[in-house]
Amino acid sequence: MEKLITRKEAAEILGISIATLDAARNNGLISYVQYVQNGCVYFTAAGLQEYIAKCTHRATGISEPVLAVLRLLSLFLPA
């Protein structure tokens, strides 16, 4: 069985506040373990990794319109 991580530990690991962690949990963004309704909430390392993956956005680079503006601006810069 995986080690269960408390809310405080999970927030520290993720670098977010407990309030932000609770909001993510309440919005279904992170999985959790709760044995009894209104009881303590725990997280697993796998659940934290899944949350990090969901929140990770890849850089898309510079879009073509931005490149066009940069090219245009370069015409006005001294060489």
N, C-alpha and C positions, 0 to 999 in steps of 0.2 A: 504494500500500500504506500502511495506517495505521501511524503511529509506534508502536512497541512500548514498553511501560512496564514498568520493573523492579518486583520485589516491593516494594522499599524505597520507590520513587516512588509506587506504587499505595497503599501503606499511608499514606504522608504525605498524599496527595491525599484519601483517604477519612477521614483522622483516626482511624485504628485502628492497632493494633500489627501487626507482621508475623505474629505467632502467630495473631491473629484473622483476618487475611487468609488464611493457610494453612488454617485451620479452615473458613472459608467456601468455599474452593476444594475442599477434600477432601470437603465435604458437598454439592457440586454447586450452590452458591448463586451462584457467579461463574464466568464463562467465562475461559479462559486459553489461551495458546499455549505449546506445548512441542515443540520440533522433534525432540528425541531423548529416549527414555525415560531417566529419572533425570538429565535435563539441566536447564538453566536454564528458569525459568518466567517468562512475560511476560504482560502484560495489554494490552488496547486501551481507548481512551477510551470506545468504545461499550459494551464489557463492564462498565466501571466505572459508566457511566450506568444500565445495566440493573440492576446490583446495587443502586444507590441507589434506583431505582424499586421494587425488590422489598422493600427495607427501610423504605420510606416508608409510614407509616400515617396515614390521614386522621383528623382529630378527629371524633368521633361526636356531640359535644355532650352535654348532660346527659340521662340517661335518665329516663323517666317515674317510676319508683320513687324516684329521687333527688329529683326535683322535688316529689313528694308529701311526702317527709320534710322538705325545705326549707320547704314551705308550712306544715307542721305546726309546725316549730320557730319560724317567724315569728309564730305565735299567742302564743308565750310571751315574745317579746322586747318590751321597752318601746317604745312608739311615739315 
